[in-house]
């Protein structure tokens, strides 16, 4: 069928399974089958107005669900219990394929860890990383707050450093800036606050592209020279992880505009609640 249509070469989407590429190579010859990585990135990296509207609404609904579900949390709950509330809240608001990571206290010092059997106690730091799908487009939001009590001075200080790093990174987002620059800025804020250089306490890249997939290109990391362009959407998610104590991460989705950037939904205001 490919030969009948006059196809002489074909580009393979990066996530395509090997047997598909191998079969096409058998039909067309290995030289006719090439990587579609660059073409796919160009097609999907920059969203149009309709796609941006769906991504914006997905983020808004997830943020709304986190706040609503947080009002039902009680002492003794496990991470699985909290995840259940977060999942149900998002599904009731119209999201599908919802996923949730809920970490308490020391477990939150592992950025993407899992410790669902630890019971929630008053004064615990809660880190919830969650999202879902809205008409095919994804959300990804992280909120960190203290359950049932006032944040300690240490937690409040770390939370404010992370929020400052997030805000400073957002401020440098504009067309033409290389993807590595916001990562560098966020990391410098954390280093200047005394939490170590490089990946010492901020142990992952600043952000990832988001659209039809939760994680897709381009990435906001220290080695990416790709210039930012209008329509690109990313997570802006710095963190500080103090092993044996707690971890703080704040994550919001942002989009590059013609002359800067916009965030979807609202920024978290304090470590006292996820709102």
ChimeraX attribute file (.defattr): number of C-alpha atoms within 10 A of each C-alpha:
attribute: neighborCount
match mode: 1-to-1
recipient: residues
	/A:1	6
	/A:2	12
	/A:3	10
	/A:4	6
	/A:5	7
	/A:6	8
	/A:7	11
	/A:8	12
	/A:9	16
	/A:10	17
	/A:11	15
	/A:12	18
	/A:13	16
	/A:14	13
	/A:15	8
	/A:16	10
	/A:17	10
	/A:18	11
	/A:19	9
	/A:20	11
	/A:21	19
	/A:22	14
	/A:23	12
	/A:24	18
	/A:25	17
	/A:26	12
	/A:27	13
	/A:28	17
	/A:29	13
	/A:30	14
	/A:31	10
	/A:32	15
	/A:33	19
	/A:34	14
	/A:35	13
	/A:36	15
	/A:37	14
	/A:38	11
	/A:39	13
	/A:40	15
	/A:41	15
	/A:42	12
	/A:43	9
	/A:44	18
	/A:45	22
	/A:46	21
	/A:47	20
	/A:48	12
	/A:49	10
	/A:50	9
	/A:51	17
	/A:52	20
	/A:53	13
	/A:54	19
	/A:55	28
	/A:56	22
	/A:57	18
	/A:58	29
	/A:59	27
	/A:60	17
	/A:61	22
	/A:62	31
	/A:63	27
	/A:64	17
	/A:65	22
	/A:66	24
	/A:67	16
	/A:68	17
	/A:69	18
	/A:70	17
	/A:71	10
	/A:72	10
	/A:73	16
	/A:74	16
	/A:75	12
	/A:76	13
	/A:77	15
	/A:78	21
	/A:79	23
	/A:80	18
	/A:81	18
	/A:82	23
	/A:83	22
	/A:84	15
	/A:85	20
	/A:86	28
	/A:87	24
	/A:88	14
	/A:89	22
	/A:90	27
	/A:91	18
	/A:92	11
	/A:93	14
	/A:94	14
	/A:95	23
	/A:96	17
	/A:97	13
	/A:98	21
	/A:99	16
	/A:100	21
	/A:101	22
	/A:102	27
	/A:103	33
	/A:104	29
	/A:105	21
	/A:106	19
	/A:107	24
	/A:108	30
	/A:109	24
	/A:110	19
	/A:111	20
	/A:112	12
	/A:113	12
	/A:114	16
	/A:115	17
	/A:116	19
	/A:117	14
	/A:118	17
	/A:119	16
	/A:120	24
	/A:121	19
	/A:122	13
	/A:123	16
	/A:124	22
	/A:125	30
	/A:126	28
	/A:127	28
	/A:128	26
	/A:129	23
	/A:130	24
	/A:131	29
	/A:132	26
	/A:133	26
	/A:134	23
	/A:135	14
	/A:136	16
	/A:137	22
	/A:138	26
	/A:139	30
	/A:140	26
	/A:141	24
	/A:142	26
	/A:143	25
	/A:144	27
	/A:145	28
	/A:146	24
	/A:147	23
	/A:148	17
	/A:149	14
	/A:150	16
	/A:151	20
	/A:152	12
	/A:153	9
	/A:154	9
	/A:155	19
	/A:156	18
	/A:157	14
	/A:158	23
	/A:159	23
	/A:160	16
	/A:161	24
	/A:162	25
	/A:163	26
	/A:164	16
	/A:165	27
	/A:166	27
	/A:167	17
	/A:168	17
	/A:169	23
	/A:170	22
	/A:171	14
	/A:172	14
	/A:173	23
	/A:174	22
	/A:175	19
	/A:176	12
	/A:177	15
	/A:178	20
	/A:179	25
	/A:180	20
	/A:181	21
	/A:182	27
	/A:183	28
	/A:184	19
	/A:185	21
	/A:186	27
	/A:187	29
	/A:188	19
	/A:189	20
	/A:190	24
	/A:191	18
	/A:192	11
	/A:193	12
	/A:194	11
	/A:195	20
	/A:196	15
	/A:197	14
	/A:198	15
	/A:199	13
	/A:200	15
	/A:201	20
	/A:202	25
	/A:203	15
	/A:204	16
	/A:205	21
	/A:206	28
	/A:207	25
	/A:208	19
	/A:209	24
	/A:210	27
	/A:211	24
	/A:212	17
	/A:213	13
	/A:214	18
	/A:215	16
	/A:216	16
	/A:217	21
	/A:218	23
	/A:219	22
	/A:220	26
	/A:221	19
	/A:222	18
	/A:223	14
	/A:224	14
	/A:225	13
	/A:226	14
	/A:227	14
	/A:228	25
	/A:229	22
	/A:230	19
	/A:231	21
	/A:232	23
	/A:233	31
	/A:234	28
	/A:235	25
	/A:236	28
	/A:237	26
	/A:238	28
	/A:239	28
	/A:240	27
	/A:241	22
	/A:242	18
	/A:243	13
	/A:244	12
	/A:245	13
	/A:246	22
	/A:247	28
	/A:248	31
	/A:249	26
	/A:250	26
	/A:251	25
	/A:252	24
	/A:253	28
	/A:254	26
	/A:255	28
	/A:256	22
	/A:257	17
	/A:258	10
	/A:259	12
	/A:260	16
	/A:261	19
	/A:262	17
	/A:263	18
	/A:264	20
	/A:265	18
	/A:266	13
	/A:267	18
	/A:268	19
	/A:269	11
	/A:270	17
	/A:271	25
	/A:272	17
	/A:273	20
	/A:274	24
	/A:275	18
